[in-house]
Every structure is written in structure tokens, then in C-alpha cells.
Amino acid sequence: MALTNPWLAEPSPTRRLSRDVLSGRILNLLSTHNMCVLATTGDDGPLATPVRYFHLGFSIMFTASPRSPKMKNIAADPRVCIGVHAPLVGLAGSRGAQIFGEAVVMSSDDAAFAEHWQAFRWESEQIEQGRSPDDDPGGVVVVEASRIVYTEHWLRKEGVAPRQFWSAVD
């Protein structure tokens, strides 16, 4: 049988990427996509919510209504997992990241808010919600990655393990 990607049939390599190369691949993924799945947990169990995000380095940012189920869950337990993935056509193109961290709700009064808000494309958010871009944005949820599991099966073709592990503390 003819195989499009015969290297997928071979044993999976175990070689690791350098921290710099891995960081670059993760940042490329974050920069080329804008949708993620935010996983939280609460009294009713796990909740996975599609969310439009922006990023600043390894921080994921989004806005949400304080009354939403995801925000109620974050208030009860700020530990979250965020899944970002490229469109899947086949195993060779499987590429994504699981980002683990704690969600922090920042208001415009917080010292770090201005830095994060500059990276957030807030104008469209405000207009979509019927507000002037000059209105106080309220708050932004920031998840600073503590660890990331990055998967890219194309790495196998280069003799590199398809699953890589990044940590904020290295």
C-alpha cells in the first residue's frame, strides 16, 4: 500500500527540541490562531468553552461576561487548561498545545492591565458588544502559562518526538 507519509509508520522518535526552538514553535502556533478551548471545572463538573483569544508571549487573554459559567468556575478554581490547535487534515498535520495555568481577572485598576490590554485587540471587542472604543473595557482574563504540552506530528519526519514539554520554570 502506498503511504503519503511513510515516516508516520515508523517508531516515534524521542529526541527533544531545544527550549528556544520549542518556544518559537509554540509562539508561532499562538500567533497564527485566535480560537481556543478553555477547560474549567465547577460544581457541575468540567466545562470546555470555545473562546477567542489574544496572546502576549505565553500569556493567553480573553474577555468574558462575569455571569458566564466559565467565569463562575474560574472564581471557584482558577486552575485552567487551554487547548489551541491547527485545523486537522490528517495525522501528519496534527499540531496543537495544551496550556496549563491559573486564570487571573484583571481590571483597568491593576498594574499589569495596561501592558496586557495593549496586546489585546480591544477595539473590535468593544464595537461587537455595542460599546464605544473609548469606554472603559472592564476586565480581561489572563492565563500565564506554567507549563505547555506541545504536539506536532510533522516533527517525526525530522527525527524529533511529536510531543514536547515546555515549562515556565526551566
Secondary structure, 3 states (H helix, E strand, C coil): CCCCCHHHHCCCCCCCCCHHHHHHHHHHHHHCCCEEEEEEEECCEEEEEEEECEEECCEEEECCCCCCHHHHHHHHCCEEEEEEECCCCCHHHCEEEEEEEEEEEEECCCCCHHHHHHHCCHHHHHHHCCCCCCCCCCEEEEEEEEEEEEEEHHHHHHCCCCEEEEECCC
